[in-house]
Amino acid sequence: TILGETHEEEDEILPRKDYESLDYDRCINDPYLEVLESMDNKKAQRYEAVKWVMVFAIGVCTGLVGLFVDFFVRLFTQLKFQVVQSSVEECTEKGCLAVSLLELLGFNLTFVFLASLLVLIQPVAAGSGIPEIKCYLNGVKVPGVVRLRTVVCKAMGVLFSVAGGLFVGKEGPMIHSGAVVGAGLPQFQSISLRKIQFNFPYFRSDRDKRDFVSAGAAAGVAAAFGAPIGGTLFSLEEGSSFWNQGLTWKVLFCSMAATFTLNFFRSGIQFGSWGSFQLPGLLNFGEFKCSESDKKCHLWTAVDLGFFILMGIVGGLLGATFNCLNKRLAKYRMRNVHPKPKLVRVLESLLVSLTTTVVVFVASMVLGECRQMSSTSHSGNDTLSLQGMSEDVNSSIKTFFCPNETYNDMATLFFNPQESAILQLFHQDGTFSPVTLSLFFLLYFLLSCWTYGISVPSGLFVPSLLCGAAFGRLVANLLKSYIGLDHIYSGTFALIGAAAFLGGVVRMTISLTVILIESTNEITYGLPIMITLMVAKWTGDFFNKGIYDIHVNLRGVPLLEWETEVEMDKLRASDIMEPNLTYVYPHTRIQSLVSILRTTVHHAFPVVTENRGNEREFMKGNQLISNNIKFKKSSILTRAGEQRKRSQSMKSYPSSELRNMCDEHIATEEPPEKEDLLQQMLERRYTPYPNLYPDQSPSEEWTMEERFRPLTFHGLILRSQLVTLLVRGVCYSESQSSASQPRLSHAEMSEDYPRYPDIHDLDLTLLNPRMIVDVTPYMNPSPFAVSPNTHVSQVFNLFRTMGLRHLPVVNAVGEIVGIITRHNLTHEFLQARLRQHYQTI
């Protein structure tokens, strides 16, 4: 069917990409992390105070970004509509409507072209950004998602795409913009602007950055809808996979700061009354109330709940259909558009803009109905108005192609900003025919589905709300006209329809309920909105996932769900772990570290000793030196190539420091041997297999006992830490004690955060391959670990709730037998292992 799809179909055609995980567990039990451990009460209070200041600054900056976007969207949109409206009114009499259409096309195509160019500069700025931020907060590092260049292209691009007449919203990208502000502002440095850099020692970890990104995403929702509580719940429900109680209050404070910053400036600019706080968000639903003259009217009654449930079912079906069609479009783009030159993406955006503009113009001219205005009989002037309408709603009606005293209902919906069209559907009473609403819903549904996914910054909240509001208003008109339910308030049904359709598309529950309640400022709508959203979600989930989850899956991101299926408990940790380990010894030669780092893409390595006899010597502080490290032989060249592509620019350190540290006692070694090893390392001919026995060479015919020999586990060391130690020249010679090795503080180890040096940029001529690195002061000696017999559900809950990146599997005698990463816990991987489990039974 059009709605039902399987995971197998996705796996067959979708490209899978290796995504890097974030070091959320890095700050747990790190022995060199003396920043917090050495704090006294005053320093701890100062650290907490700085965090509150940063949270407030993030909220204010997010509000200012929303103000910037809203101001220019209004400016460009008003300019376009004023020119087009005057042209249409003039050409209606002279018969030159083709000129008006060309003028409208000129505006829209220019704006969309500029938005597409900005996406070419920063491709991750396309779309709403919510799937990317959801992945980031889940623990997956999406390249470029929180860069300064991203927020600039996002904010400028979305104002051009909205002003260009595309069926997109500016509220969704506000979430991405707020997240970028949260990630970058507390760092006091920028990759795009390298000269802007301050010596700010706080918040130099992925965990702190994740908390600020959570606050920024919540601030984006709060600024978009004027809903600070809804923003906090959105960050909790849809965004963050890892949450703590102390973060809740900071996120709410950040959301409040964003809401009141935007409210203060928008109210002051629009009404000239600074400090009046009349416009809490970019999208305001207005006040819902019945006309005083209509005694039968009620906002909603108990009888209406039955209709709301039916609307929720229909909204879930419509949302599932929308997601299915958009998914097929996304797959088509991945196969036929994205592999081609970037110009093709720009042409696709222009094609969508051209089609949308022509459809809007022709539909308003041909399909719209001219309806009679109702005049106010009690006013002492000739101003025409509609009963029960605010001044803003009344001023947004369009008389295109209609005689005097009438207006065009289709043009009123199409030739207004989307926010104004939503207000028309919410607050105009009896002014749209069922035919107009049906055609508007169908056209808007198809065009917004086609638009979401093209290479422009685009949101989905407002188009979904507008499409659903038309559906709800249609239901109200039908119930009034054909069933005779005169007590129905059309605005309530329009709101419920908007909630039903939006819930069917995005599958949000708690946060969306609160957002809609805060936007309407009507607490009595809480129950019907909640019931509608629940029914819409349950109906939609029967067929497919939410739109954001679909796009996450299309990109092959290893996103972890909230919990595993009950059936997965038939698997144990030993069934899903990776047994082919890449490990290092406590004291390892530089030649081994360089070899393993250059030929693998792992981000952490277990620190082990090979037997318990050596463990006793290690615990005494004696040296256990390895010349090389074991790793999986397959796909070495491919992995090295991937790692090379990821390499970033490395901070240059004085070469004299490296030479002075690593060239000690070189005279005691034979120069030809050193030159030979260096040459091998430079040419990558050095084979980093373990020389456990001098007379034994590695072989693919190794037995299981030889391949997986007992390894006593002592801790984990990260790739970034190892590269930093090599770059800084932290090593000692074989004739020295490990105590002579230089020690780095936490500030020095995290100085290059978030982009650490890459091993491929390391100048090997500065290193003596015979020197030894003692990794024990820098490893994590007590990471979270599980037994091989642990149920998968327990493994999953530990991994997800603690925000881990690597989970060693250690047996009862302290030997590491495997390691579990994010990829081992994805739904597809667990399903594959479960099928293998059934086959072996």
Sequence and secondary structure as in RCSB ss.txt:
>XXXX:A:sequence
TILGETHEEEDEILPRKDYESLDYDRCINDPYLEVLESMDNKKAQRYEAVKWVMVFAIGVCTGLVGLFVDFFVRL
FTQLKFQVVQSSVEECTEKGCLAVSLLELLGFNLTFVFLASLLVLIQPVAAGSGIPEIKCYLNGVKVPGVVRLRT
VVCKAMGVLFSVAGGLFVGKEGPMIHSGAVVGAGLPQFQSISLRKIQFNFPYFRSDRDKRDFVSAGAAAGVAAAF
GAPIGGTLFSLEEGSSFWNQGLTWKVLFCSMAATFTLNFFRSGIQFGSWGSFQLPGLLNFGEFKCSESDKKCHLW
TAVDLGFFILMGIVGGLLGATFNCLNKRLAKYRMRNVHPKPKLVRVLESLLVSLTTTVVVFVASMVLGECRQMSS
TSHSGNDTLSLQGMSEDVNSSIKTFFCPNETYNDMATLFFNPQESAILQLFHQDGTFSPVTLSLFFLLYFLLSCW
TYGISVPSGLFVPSLLCGAAFGRLVANLLKSYIGLDHIYSGTFALIGAAAFLGGVVRMTISLTVILIESTNEITY
GLPIMITLMVAKWTGDFFNKGIYDIHVNLRGVPLLEWETEVEMDKLRASDIMEPNLTYVYPHTRIQSLVSILRTT
VHHAFPVVTENRGNEREFMKGNQLISNNIKFKKSSILTRAGEQRKRSQSMKSYPSSELRNMCDEHIATEEPPEKE
DLLQQMLERRYTPYPNLYPDQSPSEEWTMEERFRPLTFHGLILRSQLVTLLVRGVCYSESQSSASQPRLSHAEMS
EDYPRYPDIHDLDLTLLNPRMIVDVTPYMNPSPFAVSPNTHVSQVFNLFRTMGLRHLPVVNAVGEIVGIITRHNL
THEFLQARLRQHYQTI
>XXXX:A:secstr
  S   HHHHHHH      EE  TTTTSS TT HHHHT  HHHHHHHHHHHHHHHHHHHHHHHHHHHHHHHHHHH
HHHHHHHHHHHHHHHHHHHT HHHHHHHHHHHHHHHHHHHHHHHHH GGGSB SHHHHHHHHHTEE TTTT HHH
HHHHHHHHHHHHHTT S BSHHHHHHHHHHHHHHGGGTB SSSTT B    S  SHHHHHHHHHHHHHHHHHHHH
S HHHHHHHIIIII SS  HHHHHHHHHHHHHHHHHHHHHHHHHHHS TT     SSS        TT TT  S 
 TTHHHHHHHHHHHHHHHHHHHHHHHHHHHHHHHHHTTTS HHHHHHHHHHHHHHHHHHHHHIIIII  EEE  B
 TTSSS  B  TT  HHHHHT   TT  TTEEEHHHHHHSS HHHHHHHHHH  S S HHHHHHHHHHHHHHHHH
HTTSSSB BSHHHHHHHHHHHHHHHHHHIIIII  TT  HHHHHHHHHHHHHHHHH   HHHHHHHHHHHT GGG
HHHHHHHHHHHHHHHHTT   HHHHHHHHTT     SS  GGGGG BHHHHSB S   B SEEEHHHHHHHHHH 
  SEEEEEESSHHHHHHHHTT   EES      TTHHHHHHHHHHH        HHHHHHHHSTTGGGS HHHHH
HHHHHHHHT       SSTT    TT  HHHHT   EEEEEEEHHHHHHHHHHT  B TTS GGGS    HHHHT
TTTTS   GGG  GGGS TT EEE TTTSBSS   B TT BHHHHHHHHHHTT S EEEE TTSBEEEEE GGGG
SHHHHHHHHHHHHHH 
